[in-house]
Structures are given as C-alpha cells and as structure tokens.
Amino acid sequence: MGGLLALAAAPAQAARPFNVQQFLPGDQAYGPCAAGECLGDVLSDKFDGTDSLAHLTVVATPETDSVTWYACPTSVTAPVSNTELGQCTITIGTDTTGVIPPIGPGASSPADEAYDVNWDIPGSLDQQKRDILALACIGAGQELDTNPNCRDSLEENIFLEDAQTGVAANQTTSGEAIKYRTNQPCQGQPTSNTTCEATFKAFTHGSAVPNTGFEVRATTSDDVTNLRAFVNSPADAQQEPAVANFDIEIGCGLLSTSTNFKTWNCVFGDADIADDAELAISLLDNSAAKPEGNGGYCNFANNPTAPGPPAAQNQVTGAHNGCVLDSHYVVSSARAATTVTQSFAPNPPSPGGTAGCATPDTDESSQLGTTEDAIICLTDQFGDPFNGPWTESTSGVGRIADCGPEGTAHDHNGDGTIDDCHGTTGADGTSSGITLSNTTGPTGDQVLTSCYDPQNQTTNPPVANHGCADAGGLSKTLTIHWGTAASEVFVAYSGTGTSADPCRTGDTFARGEVGQHEDLVVCTFDSNGNPVPTDADGSRLQWDITGAHGNDQVAVRFNPNPPPSETTGSTAQVAAGIDDVAVGDNFIQVTLLNSNGDFVDSFSVEKEVAGRATPRDVPTNINARRSRRSVRGTVTASDHNCETGRQVTLFMRQRGPDANLGSKTTNQFGKVGFGGLARRHTYYLRAAASNASANNGDPLNCLGAQSNDVRIPRKHRR
C-alpha cells in the first residue's frame, strides 16, 4: 500500500510519558462493525493452543520506563487520580522491557515502545466486569496528581473470563498470534514445506514487518469457526485501534483442528500494509453462528448461559460478535540489506561440505595452481534473502579468475586483469561461482572483500563511492593463504646436522646398544626447497620399521608412539624418537602422502643395535623358610636369568664366625633346599654374586643377597 505515514514523535524529555494507549483490551470498536461487534472488551484465559493466559498489550512513547496493569472497579474514570489508583487493588503485572521496533529509511520519526503482559485471570473475577488500567511511568513510584511521573490509559467495562472456572461450553473464546514469516517466496506455502515452515519466527508485540506483506500463524480455542484479522493505521501511543484508523479486514485460513484448539494462517499482502507506518494487527473471532451457550461472552446471545448468566451488573445487552482476541503493535518498513555474509564454497575436505552462508568458512590455505570459489549472501532486516547489488574486490597475491553467473568483471585500467566483480544476488539472496586463483605465485595472502554496493557500475573511471570503502558494516572478507605443497621429506638423527637445515645435513646412520634412545628430526619441503609443513595442505607422514637385511628382527620401537603424522610451523619440522630394544639392524622410513593418501616421497635412516657391552646390575632377593629340620630358599630377581643356577650357601649362627654348612645351586625356578639340620639353631642363606646373559644377549651382573634368619626349635615331648 503506498503513501508515507508519519510516526508520532515524543518530546526529548518528559516528567511523565508523553502518551500511552492500550491495544488490548479495548472498549471501542476496532473497525466499522455493527453495534456490539469488533470490540476488545473481553479478556479470556481459555486455552488457545499456546497457553491459558490472557494477553494484554500497550504502546507507550519511548521515554517510558515501565508499564503496570491493574484491574479496577468500574467506577474508576479517566483521567485516573491517585485516589482512584488506590481503589485498583488487583495488580495484573508489570513490564519493564519495552520493545522499539526498528524503522525503515522512509519513517519520519522513531517508533513507540511495545509493552505486554500475560495474565492468569483469578477465579474470583470470573464473569465479572472491571476497568483495566495501564499505567506508564518514568522512574520509580507512581504519581498521577502533583508532579506526575505516570500517565494512564483506562479501558472500561472489560468482561473477564477465568477458563478454569465453570463449564467448558460456557468459557469465552480466546486466541493468540504466535509467529510470523516475512519470506515472500514462502508466503502461502503449505505446512508440508518444511523449508518454509522453518522461516517462521516469534510474532512478538512490537515486531518489525515489511511493507510488502507477511503472514501470521495464530492459534485459537476450538470454538472459533471464523477467524478474521484487522489492520489499523496509524496506530501507536497516541491512537489506539479504532474505526477512525481502520484500514482493512482479511480472512484467515484454517490449517488444522486439534483436540482443544485450532491453528490458522493470516496472509497480509502488499496492498494490506501501509508503507513505513505504525500499525495494529488484531485477531477477531467472527463466528456468528455459535450454538447458544457456546463461546461464553463472545456469542450472538452475548452473555454466558450455563449454569446461568452472570450477575446483572456484569451483563451486556445486544449481540456481541467479532470479539478481538489479540492485538499487536507493528512497524512496517521497506526491505533493506542489513547483513552481508561471505564464505568459501564447499570443496571437501576443506572447505568442508557444509561451508556456506549459514556456516561460513572465511579462512583457507590453498596451493599454487588450484582454485577456490566464493559465495556472497545478502539478508535484510527481517532475516530474509535480499535481492541487491554487490561488489567483490581483491588485494594481495592471487587474482579473481571468474565473477560467476551473476557477476560482471570490472577492469579499472584496461590491463586485462579483473580488479573487482559486480553483480546482483538472486531471489535467494545469493551469488556464487566467484573463482579465485593463483597459478604461478608468488605465495602469500589474498584478501577478498565483498559488500553491499549500490554504486557497483562497471563504468570507467569508476563512479563516486564505487566499491567497498564506504560500505561500513555491510562488508565481509575472506582470506586465502596461497602456498606450495610439500613434495620432499627428509629425516636425520637430531643434533648431527646444522641448526639451519638439520634434516638435509644430519646423519642418517647410527649405532647403539640395547636400552639406548635416539631422537630424530623430520622436515618437509616443496619442489623449490622451501620448508612447507604438511598441515598446510592436508598431507601427512607415515612411518615404517623394516630389517636392513631382509630378515633382521625389529630392533627399535617408536617412543613416543605413535610417531607424529605432521610437520608444522615455518620450519616445517617435527621431532620423533626410537628406543633400542633388541640386537639388529633396521631402517626407519618416513613416507610423505598427499591429502588423498597417495605416495609423494619417502626417506629413511638406519639404526644398528648391538648387545650391551657393560653388564647391567640386577638386584637379587633371597627368601628363607623352615620345613621340619630343613631350610628352603627362593631367589628372585628382575631378570629371570639371575634366578636359575645361582650358588646359595647355608650358614648357622654361632659365637664367633658363623658356620658355613655348604653350598648348592638353584633349580630352574630359583629354588634350593638344605635338610638334616640340628635343632635349636638359627640358619640363613646367602646367594653369591654371579654373571648371566639376558634373553637379548645383554650381560647381567646378578648382585648377591642374604636371606632372613630361620630357627629350628627343639623337639617338643608329649
């Protein structure tokens, strides 16, 4: 709908809010209806498919800090005084989080603030009338008379329905606008279109809507058979929804009927919504043919009938159809680009398969001779795709090779190089296929800047404000780190080469003994001899240990294990280690694989491991125990070869030097025994030091040991 509607301006400062209006409830008709119809003079907390609460809405000028609602006696009149405020003993609720909808460039002043509260109507007020007072205040306290800081909005004779009281058929109709979508291609699409269903968002009191229309999803109690929607404009803190500002009425389509509620869809087209305006969007129950006694107060018969009508003071004469169920303050505006998103296009393994505007990938490392594609997306203030002009420019190394199907190349100086691309996003808000390349180098970073650019003409010289320099927040960047791929791998023993080039100048052969450890260093290079880490392009290292002469046993093992799979950093190096565990001669080979797992290069070092030349000390322990007139011993050691064949001598304690009673050799289990010993003496065993060989041939020095004392007592007589 054309025509600029000016918004109400509030003064810069005020002792109390400049103005406040209740949108629901409302005690006058919201449109040109018959007497007693299209009124918002009922509040019901009957279950409406969303909740069991009445929804009260207010619009106040932006300097307001809070709005508090009261249920007052019907004797209270506007303007409300402090004395009358004291009679309003039921506090409905307070909202301190006013919402100011964003406005478009066509609006003449800031929008007002939306406040709302949900009310579980108490049973004590069921089927009674009350005046509903909304008090908009600045600062603390509530003063209406002297130096007031609050302003009142009073709606009179509002019928209240507590749906938890009385029979179901007697409960008054309810409904609520719960969500809306502004994505135009999705308007009117069936609920089976899951992509479009996902574009719905919460329709809060104080939402922003596009000039071009939108659709609202609503739920109502199950007794509603005809749901309508009113548009009033201008409607704000100075003008409540009324006949004077009524714009249009539309019908809402029934989507589904559930056990105790219904779901509806209300579509507002371009012609239904005033441009750049403040509006009220209200839902009405227009079910004129409800059976007698159904729908409670919102019925042709007017007053609930079962189990009996309300008291006389709470009754209203005449028909009462078209009850207003919910009313929201919205502000319309022209669509404008508010967000620019840029991402590399999917190219697994990197960028990943999900890369795109929803999950942008903005930093990539690529190899010379390859390409990357970029995607640009524009969205508007409603989160919807925006069809608009863009520019993509480049700096650093690399170039733009193609501007994609929706872009046009722009060569500023005629040198045959694309300086930037200009295009317009499609209906989906996206432009893709922008190709970036760096064929021969140099290596380094390329920065791509995309922006919303209304001055994206391809004329030369470029027009004023051409490009992204003045785009502010409506621009995004991508970075490509152009480099070369690792194509050579070297490995050497650490500390044997120069610090500047340890892998290519270091030793590749070493001798060692069992039990020793060696550190290795691995380096990767490109074809020009420059260090290039494998983690830059997805390459990896693979390790193997093989016999140097075909049948050599494995003489070394990796420590730490597993060995590293990548070189990193500017030196493209990584450390590895091996332990010498057995006699033998082995090659330790590292293979360079590309990102697809294909062979690129390999290199190996040799390690010859000999037996240990210096005997290894092996501590020994010997334990003695008595068995009748015998002493038995067990030799234990950390290496079993120091347990068998050990010479063990038996000693008896006595005055002077202990008596040596003879020696024996341990069996295969390290055991030895001495029998026929005299009673009433103390004995012990001593294992002499000896030499042995470990299973791997290492010399062992089996250390001597002495056992505990064992006493053989005298024989007891019966």
C-alpha positions in Angstrom: 0.0 0.0 0.0 1.5 3.3 -1.0 1.7 6.5 1.0 4.0 7.6 3.7 2.5 7.6 7.2 4.3 9.9 9.7 5.0 8.4 13.1 4.2 10.1 16.3 7.2 12.0 17.8 7.8 12.2 21.5 9.4 15.2 23.2 13.1 14.8 24.2 12.3 14.9 27.9 9.2 14.5 29.9 8.3 14.3 33.6 5.8 11.5 32.6 5.4 9.6 29.3 4.0 11.8 26.5 1.3 9.2 25.8 0.2 5.6 26.2 -2.6 3.5 24.6 -3.9 0.1 25.3 -4.2 -2.1 22.2 -6.0 -4.9 24.1 -8.3 -4.8 25.9 -10.2 -2.0 24.1 -13.6 -0.6 24.9 -14.5 0.7 21.4 -14.9 -0.9 18.0 -11.7 -1.7 16.1 -13.5 -1.2 12.8 -16.7 -0.3 11.0 -18.8 -3.1 12.5 -22.4 -3.4 13.8 -23.2 -2.2 17.3 -21.7 -4.6 19.9 -19.2 -6.1 17.4 -15.5 -5.9 16.8 -14.8 -4.9 20.4 -11.8 -5.8 22.6 -13.9 -5.6 25.8 -13.3 -9.2 26.8 -10.2 -10.9 28.3 -10.2 -14.7 28.5 -7.5 -17.2 29.6 -9.2 -20.1 28.0 -6.6 -22.5 26.4 -5.9 -21.2 22.9 -3.4 -23.7 21.7 -0.5 -21.6 23.0 -1.2 -21.0 26.7 -4.0 -20.5 29.2 -3.3 -16.8 29.7 -4.9 -13.6 28.6 -2.6 -11.3 26.5 -2.7 -7.6 27.4 -0.8 -5.1 25.1 0.1 -1.5 25.4 2.0 1.1 23.3 3.8 4.0 25.0 6.1 6.7 23.9 9.8 5.8 24.0 10.8 7.7 27.2 8.6 5.2 29.2 10.5 3.0 31.7 7.7 0.7 32.8 4.0 -0.2 32.4 1.9 -1.7 35.2 -1.6 -3.1 34.7 -4.4 -3.0 37.3 -7.9 -4.4 37.5 -10.1 -1.6 38.9 -13.7 -1.2 39.9 -16.0 0.0 37.0 -16.5 3.2 39.0 -13.0 4.4 38.1 -12.9 7.0 35.3 -10.2 8.7 33.2 -8.1 10.6 33.9 -7.3 8.4 36.9 -6.3 10.2 40.1 -4.1 8.9 43.0 -7.3 8.3 45.0 -8.8 6.1 42.3 -5.5 4.3 41.8 -5.8 3.3 45.4 -9.0 1.5 44.6 -7.3 -0.7 42.0 -6.2 -3.4 44.4 -5.5 -6.2 41.8 -2.2 -5.9 40.1 -2.1 -7.8 36.8 1.6 -7.4 36.1 4.5 -5.0 35.2 6.7 -4.9 32.1 10.0 -3.0 32.2 11.3 -4.3 28.8 9.7 -2.2 26.2 10.4 -3.1 22.6 11.0 -0.4 20.0 10.6 -1.9 16.5 13.3 -0.9 14.0 12.1 1.5 11.4 13.0 1.9 7.7 14.5 4.9 5.9 11.1 6.2 4.9 9.8 6.8 8.5 9.6 10.4 9.7 10.3 9.7 13.4 11.2 6.9 15.9 8.7 4.3 16.7 7.0 3.9 20.0 7.6 1.2 22.6 5.6 -2.0 22.9 4.8 -3.5 26.4 2.8 -6.6 27.2 1.8 -8.9 30.0 0.2 -12.4 30.2 -2.5 -12.8 32.9 -3.9 -15.8 34.6 -7.3 -14.4 35.5 -8.2 -15.3 39.0 -11.4 -17.3 39.6 -12.7 -14.6 41.9 -13.1 -12.3 38.8 -14.7 -14.9 36.6 -17.6 -13.5 34.5 -17.2 -10.1 36.1 -16.5 -6.6 34.6 -13.6 -4.5 35.6 -11.9 -1.4 34.3 -8.4 -2.3 33.1 -5.8 0.4 33.9 -2.4 0.6 32.2 0.0 3.0 34.0 3.1 4.1 32.0 5.7 5.6 34.2 9.2 7.2 34.2 11.4 6.3 37.1 10.3 4.9 40.4 7.0 5.4 42.1 3.5 6.0 40.7 2.3 9.6 40.9 -0.7 10.9 38.9 -1.6 14.2 40.6 1.2 16.5 41.7 4.4 16.4 39.6 3.2 13.2 37.9 5.7 10.6 36.6 3.0 8.3 35.2 0.3 8.5 32.5 -2.8 6.3 32.5 -4.8 4.5 29.8 -8.1 3.2 31.0 -10.4 0.7 29.2 -13.8 0.4 30.8 -16.2 -2.4 31.5 -14.0 -5.2 30.3 -15.6 -8.7 30.8 -13.2 -11.2 32.4 -13.3 -15.0 31.9 -11.4 -17.4 34.0 -11.4 -20.5 31.9 -10.6 -22.7 34.9 -13.9 -21.8 36.4 -17.3 -23.1 35.1 -18.2 -25.5 32.3 -16.2 -25.7 29.1 -19.0 -24.7 26.8 -19.6 -21.5 28.8 -16.0 -20.3 28.6 -15.3 -17.3 26.4 -13.3 -17.6 23.2 -9.6 -16.9 23.1 -6.8 -16.7 20.6 -3.2 -15.5 20.1 -0.9 -14.6 17.2 2.2 -16.6 17.9 4.6 -16.4 14.9 5.0 -14.8 11.5 7.1 -15.1 8.4 8.3 -12.4 6.1 10.0 -14.5 3.4 7.9 -13.7 0.4 8.6 -16.8 -1.7 7.3 -18.8 1.2 4.0 -16.9 1.7 1.0 -19.2 1.4 3.2 -22.4 1.1 1.6 -25.5 2.7 2.8 -26.7 6.1 4.4 -29.7 4.4 7.1 -27.4 3.0 9.5 -27.8 5.9 12.0 -25.3 4.5 9.4 -22.6 4.5 8.0 -23.6 7.9 11.5 -23.1 9.3 11.4 -19.4 8.3 8.6 -18.6 10.9 9.8 -16.5 13.8 8.1 -15.3 17.0 5.5 -12.7 16.4 6.1 -10.6 19.5 4.2 -7.4 20.4 6.4 -4.8 18.8 7.6 -6.7 15.7 9.0 -5.2 12.5 7.2 -6.1 9.3 8.0 -5.4 5.6 5.9 -3.0 3.5 5.4 -5.8 1.0 3.4 -8.0 3.4 3.8 -11.0 5.7 1.8 -13.8 7.2 0.8 -14.6 10.7 0.3 -18.0 12.3 -2.3 -18.0 15.1 -4.0 -20.5 17.4 -7.4 -20.2 18.9 -9.8 -22.1 21.2 -11.6 -24.8 19.4 -15.0 -23.0 19.4 -13.7 -20.4 16.8 -15.2 -21.2 13.4 -14.3 -18.0 11.5 -11.1 -16.0 12.3 -10.6 -12.6 10.8 -7.8 -10.0 11.1 -8.0 -6.2 11.2 -5.3 -3.7 10.2 -5.4 -0.2 11.8 -3.1 2.6 10.8 -1.7 4.7 12.1 -1.9 3.0 15.5 0.6 4.0 18.2 0.9 5.5 21.6 -1.5 8.3 20.6 -4.0 6.4 18.5 -5.5 3.1 19.6 -7.1 0.7 17.1 -10.5 2.3 16.2 -13.0 2.9 13.4 -11.1 6.2 12.6 -7.9 4.4 11.7 -9.3 1.1 10.3 -7.5 0.1 7.1 -8.6 -3.4 6.0 -10.1 -6.7 7.1 -8.8 -10.1 5.9 -9.9 -13.7 6.4 -7.6 -16.3 7.9 -7.4 -19.8 6.6 -7.9 -22.8 8.9 -4.8 -25.0 8.9 -5.7 -27.7 11.4 -8.1 -28.7 14.2 -6.7 -30.4 17.3 -8.4 -31.8 20.3 -9.0 -28.5 22.0 -7.6 -25.8 19.7 -7.3 -24.7 16.1 -4.4 -23.3 14.0 -4.9 -20.6 11.4 -2.9 -18.7 8.8 -3.5 -15.0 8.1 -1.8 -13.6 4.9 -1.3 -9.8 4.6 -0.4 -8.7 1.1 1.4 -5.6 -0.1 -1.9 -3.7 -0.6 -2.9 -4.6 3.0 0.0 -2.9 4.7 0.7 0.8 4.8 4.3 1.7 3.9 6.6 2.9 6.7 3.9 3.1 9.2 2.9 2.1 12.8 0.0 -0.4 12.7 -2.2 -2.6 14.9 -2.7 -6.2 13.7 -5.7 -7.7 15.6 -7.4 -11.1 15.5 -11.2 -11.3 15.7 -13.5 -14.2 16.4 -16.2 -13.7 13.7 -18.0 -17.0 14.5 -21.5 -15.6 14.3 -23.2 -18.9 14.3 -22.0 -20.3 17.6 -24.7 -22.5 19.2 -26.5 -20.9 22.2 -24.3 -21.2 25.3 -21.0 -21.7 23.4 -18.2 -19.2 23.3 -19.2 -17.6 26.5 -19.3 -13.8 26.3 -18.3 -13.8 22.6 -21.7 -15.0 21.3 -24.7 -13.7 19.4 -26.6 -14.3 22.6 -24.0 -12.2 24.3 -24.0 -13.5 27.9 -22.9 -17.0 29.0 -26.0 -19.1 29.7 -24.8 -22.2 31.6 -25.1 -22.8 34.5 -26.7 -19.3 34.3 -25.9 -15.8 33.1 -23.6 -13.6 35.1 -25.0 -11.1 37.7 -26.9 -8.2 36.2 -24.2 -5.7 36.6 -21.9 -7.9 34.5 -24.3 -8.4 31.6 -24.3 -6.6 28.3 -27.4 -6.2 26.2 -27.4 -7.0 22.5 -25.4 -9.1 20.2 -21.6 -9.4 20.9 -19.8 -10.9 17.9 -16.4 -10.3 16.4 -14.6 -10.3 19.7 -11.0 -9.1 19.5 -8.7 -11.9 20.7 -5.2 -10.4 20.3 -3.8 -7.1 19.1 -0.1 -6.4 18.3 1.8 -3.2 17.5 4.0 -3.5 14.4 6.1 -1.1 12.3 6.4 -1.5 8.6 9.4 -0.6 6.5 11.0 -1.1 3.2 13.3 -4.0 2.9 17.0 -3.1 3.0 20.2 -5.0 3.1 21.4 -5.3 6.7 23.8 -8.2 6.6 26.5 -9.4 4.2 27.9 -12.9 4.5 30.7 -14.4 2.5 32.1 -17.9 2.5 34.3 -20.2 0.5 32.2 -22.8 -1.4 32.3 -26.4 -0.2 35.4 -28.4 -1.5 36.0 -31.2 0.9 38.0 -31.9 2.9 38.5 -28.2 3.1 36.3 -26.1 2.9 34.0 -28.7 4.4 30.8 -29.9 2.9 28.7 -27.6 5.0 30.6 -24.4 4.1 28.2 -21.7 3.0 26.4 -18.6 4.3 24.7 -20.4 7.1 28.1 -21.8 8.3 30.7 -19.6 6.7 34.3 -20.7 6.1 36.3 -17.5 5.8 40.0 -18.7 6.0 41.6 -21.2 3.7 45.1 -22.4 2.8 45.4 -23.3 -0.9 48.2 -24.5 -3.2 49.5 -22.6 -6.2 47.8 -23.8 -9.3 44.5 -24.6 -7.6 41.3 -22.5 -7.3 38.8 -21.6 -4.6 35.2 -20.4 -5.1 33.4 -17.8 -3.1 29.8 -17.2 -2.2 28.1 -13.9 -1.3 24.8 -13.6 0.6 22.7 -10.6 1.4 19.9 -10.6 4.0 17.5 -7.9 5.1 16.4 -6.6 8.5 13.8 -9.4 8.7 16.5 -12.1 8.2 15.2 -12.9 4.7 17.3 -13.2 1.5 17.8 -9.8 -0.1 18.0 -9.3 -3.9 20.6 -6.5 -4.2 23.8 -5.2 -5.7 27.2 -6.3 -4.5 30.9 -5.8 -5.2 33.8 -8.3 -4.7 37.3 -6.9 -4.7 40.7 -8.5 -4.2 44.1 -7.4 -2.7 47.4 -9.2 -2.1 48.6 -12.1 -4.2 46.3 -14.1 -6.4 43.5 -12.8 -8.7 39.8 -13.1 -9.5 39.5 -15.6 -12.4 35.7 -15.6 -12.8 32.9 -13.4 -11.5 30.3 -16.2 -11.6 26.9 -16.3 -13.4 25.5 -13.3 -11.6 28.6 -11.2 -11.7 30.3 -8.9 -14.2 34.1 -8.4 -14.4 35.4 -4.8 -14.0 38.9 -4.0 -15.3 39.6 -0.5 -14.0 42.8 0.2 -16.0 42.5 -2.0 -19.1 45.4 -4.2 -18.2 43.4 -7.4 -18.7 43.1 -8.2 -15.0 39.8 -8.3 -13.1 40.1 -5.7 -10.4 36.6 -6.4 -9.0 33.3 -8.1 -9.7 29.9 -6.5 -9.6 26.6 -8.3 -9.5 23.1 -8.7 -8.0 22.1 -11.5 -5.8 19.2 -13.7 -7.0 15.9 -14.1 -5.3 17.6 -16.4 -2.8 19.9 -13.6 -1.8 22.9 -15.5 -3.0 25.6 -15.2 -5.7 28.1 -18.0 -6.2 30.8 -19.2 -8.6 33.2 -16.4 -8.0 36.5 -18.1 -8.7 39.9 -17.2 -7.2 43.2 -18.4 -8.4 47.0 -18.1 -8.1 48.6 -20.1 -10.9 52.4 -19.5 -10.5 52.8 -17.4 -7.4 54.1 -15.6 -5.5 52.9 -17.3 -2.4 51.2 -15.2 0.3 47.8 -14.0 1.3 44.9 -12.9 -0.9 42.1 -10.9 0.8 38.6 -10.9 -0.8 36.3 -8.1 0.3 32.6 -8.3 -0.6 30.0 -5.6 0.2 26.5 -4.3 -0.5 27.3 -1.7 -3.1 24.6 0.4 -4.7 27.3 2.1 -6.8 28.6 -1.1 -8.4 28.5 0.1 -12.0 31.3 -1.2 -14.3 32.0 2.2 -16.0 35.5 3.7 -16.2 36.6 5.7 -14.4 34.5 4.2 -11.5 31.6 6.3 -10.2 31.8 8.0 -6.9 31.6 5.7 -3.8 32.2 2.8 -6.0 33.5 -0.3 -4.2 33.5 -1.3 -0.5 35.5 1.5 1.1 32.2 3.2 2.2 30.3 0.0 3.0 30.8 0.1 6.7 29.3 -2.9 8.4 27.9 -4.1 5.1 31.1 -5.9 4.1 32.9 -9.1 4.8 36.3 -10.5 4.0 37.8 -13.9 3.0 41.5 -14.8 3.3 43.3 -17.4 1.1 46.8 -18.3 2.2 48.4 -19.3 -1.1 51.4 -21.7 -0.7 53.1 -24.7 -2.2 52.6 -28.3 -1.3 55.2 -30.4 0.5 56.8 -32.7 -2.1 60.0 -33.9 -0.4 60.6 -35.4 3.0 63.9 -35.9 4.9 64.8 -37.4 8.3 68.0 -37.4 10.2 69.4 -38.0 13.7 68.8 -35.0 15.9 71.8 -32.9 16.8 74.0 -34.2 14.0 73.3 -31.5 11.4 73.3 -27.7 11.2 70.6 -25.9 13.1 69.5 -24.1 9.9 69.0 -27.4 8.0 69.1 -30.3 10.4 67.4 -32.9 8.1 69.4 -32.5 4.9 72.8 -32.1 6.7 72.3 -34.5 9.6 73.4 -38.2 9.9 71.3 -41.0 8.5 73.1 -43.9 10.2 73.7 -44.6 13.9 75.0 -47.4 16.1 73.7 -48.1 19.5 73.2 -50.6 22.3 70.1 -52.2 23.6 68.5 -49.8 26.1 69.5 -46.5 24.4 67.2 -43.9 22.9 67.7 -41.7 19.8 65.9 -38.6 18.7 65.0 -38.0 15.1 64.0 -34.8 13.2 61.8 -34.8 10.1 61.5 -31.9 7.6 59.3 -31.4 4.5 60.0 -29.1 1.6 58.4 -28.0 -1.7 59.9 -28.6 -5.1 61.9 -25.4 -4.8 63.5 -26.5 -1.5 61.3 -24.2 0.7 60.1 -25.5 4.0 56.3 -26.4 3.7 54.5 -28.0 6.6 52.2 -30.9 5.9 49.4 -29.4 7.9 49.1 -26.6 5.3 47.5 -28.8 2.6 46.3 -32.0 4.3 49.4 -34.0 3.6 50.6 -36.5 6.2 53.5 -38.7 7.3 53.5 -42.4 7.5 56.2 -44.4 9.4 57.6 -47.9 9.0 60.4 -50.0 10.6 62.0 -52.8 8.4 65.0 -55.1 8.6 68.1 -53.7 6.9 69.0 -57.1 5.6 65.6 -58.6 5.0 65.4 -61.0 7.9 66.6 -58.7 10.8 64.3 -58.7 13.8 62.7 -55.5 14.9 65.4 -53.9 17.0 63.8 -50.5 17.6 60.4 -49.1 18.5 58.9 -45.6 18.4 58.9 -43.6 21.6 56.6 -41.7 21.8 54.3 -44.0 19.9 52.6 -43.4 17.6 55.1 -41.1 15.9 54.0 -37.7 14.6 51.9 -37.5 11.4 52.5 -33.9 10.5 55.2 -31.3 10.2 54.2 -27.8 11.4 55.3 -24.2 11.6 57.5 -22.1 9.4 60.4 -24.6 9.7 58.1 -27.5 8.6 59.8 -29.8 11.1 58.7 -32.3 13.8 60.6 -34.5 16.3 60.3 -38.3 16.6 62.1 -40.8 18.8 63.2 -44.5 18.9 64.2 -46.9 21.6 66.8 -49.7 21.0 65.1 -52.8 22.3 67.0 -55.7 20.6 70.1 -56.6 18.7 69.6 -56.0 15.0 69.9 -53.6 12.0 66.8 -51.6 11.0 65.6 -48.9 8.6 63.3 -46.3 10.0 61.4 -45.0 7.0 59.0 -41.9 6.8 56.7 -41.6 3.8 55.0 -38.4 2.7 51.4 -38.9 1.5 49.2 -36.2 -0.1 45.7 -35.3 1.1 44.3 -38.2 -0.9 46.7 -40.7 0.7 48.8 -41.1 -2.4 52.6 -41.6 -2.3 54.7 -38.4 -2.8 58.2 -39.1 -1.3 60.0 -41.1 1.3 63.3 -41.1 3.2 64.9 -43.4 5.8 67.6 -43.6 8.4 69.5 -46.8 9.5 70.0 -47.9 13.1 72.4 -50.8 14.0 71.8 -52.1 17.6 74.4 -54.2 19.4 74.2 -56.0 22.7 75.0 -54.1 25.8 78.8 -54.1 26.4 78.7 -53.1 30.1 76.9 -55.6 32.3 73.7 -54.4 33.8 73.3 -54.8 37.6 70.3 -56.9 38.5 69.3 -56.7 42.2 68.6 -60.1 43.8 66.4 -61.1 46.7 66.5 -64.5 48.6 63.8 -65.6 51.0 64.3 -68.5 53.5 61.7 -70.6 55.3 61.8 -73.6 57.7 60.3 -77.0 56.8 60.8 -79.6 59.7 64.6 -79.9 60.0 65.2 -78.3 56.6 65.7 -74.7 55.3 64.4 -73.9 51.9 65.2 -70.8 49.9 63.8 -68.9 46.8 65.9 -66.5 44.7 64.0 -63.7 42.9 65.4 -61.0 40.5 64.0 -58.5 38.0 65.5 -60.7 35.2 64.7 -64.5 35.5 68.2 -65.3 34.2 69.6 -64.2 37.6 67.4 -66.7 39.4 68.5 -70.0 37.9 71.8 -71.7 38.5 72.7 -69.3 41.5 75.1 -70.6 44.1 73.5 -70.5 47.6 75.4 -71.2 50.8 73.8 -72.2 54.2 75.2 -70.5 57.3 74.5 -71.3 61.0 74.6 -68.6 63.6 77.2 -69.2 66.5 79.7 -67.4 68.7 82.5 -66.1 66.5 82.3 -66.6 62.8 79.1 -68.2 61.5 79.5 -71.8 60.4 79.5 -72.5 56.7 77.4 -75.6 56.2 77.8 -76.0 52.4 76.5 -74.7 49.1 74.0 -75.7 46.5 72.7 -74.4 43.1 69.2 -73.1 42.5 67.0 -75.0 40.1 65.1 -73.6 37.1 62.6 -72.0 39.4 65.3 -70.3 41.5 64.7 -72.7 44.5 67.2 -74.5 46.8 66.9 -76.6 50.0 69.1 -77.9 52.8 68.0 -80.9 55.1 69.0 -82.9 58.2 69.8 -79.8 60.2 70.4 -79.7 64.0 67.6 -78.4 66.2 67.9 -75.4 68.5 70.0 -73.4 65.9 69.4 -70.4 63.7 70.3 -70.5 60.0 70.3 -68.2 57.0 71.1 -68.3 53.2 73.5 -66.2 51.1 73.3 -66.0 47.3 76.7 -65.2 45.8 77.0 -62.6 43.1 77.3 -64.1 39.6 77.2 -63.3 35.9 74.4 -64.2 33.4 73.1 -63.2 30.0 69.7 -61.6 29.3 67.4 -63.1 26.6 68.6 -60.4 24.2 72.3 -61.2 24.9 72.9 -58.3 27.3 75.5 -59.2 30.0 73.9 -59.2 33.5 75.6 -58.7 36.9 73.5 -60.6 39.3 74.1 -59.0 42.7 74.5 -61.1 45.8 71.9 -61.2 48.6 71.3 -62.6 52.1 68.1 -64.1 53.4 66.2 -63.7 56.6 67.1 -65.8 59.7 65.3 -69.2 60.2 65.4 -71.0 63.6 64.8 -74.8 64.0 63.4 -75.3 67.6 64.0 -78.3 69.8 61.5 -81.2 69.5 58.7 -81.0 72.0 58.0 -84.1 74.1 54.5 -85.3 74.9 
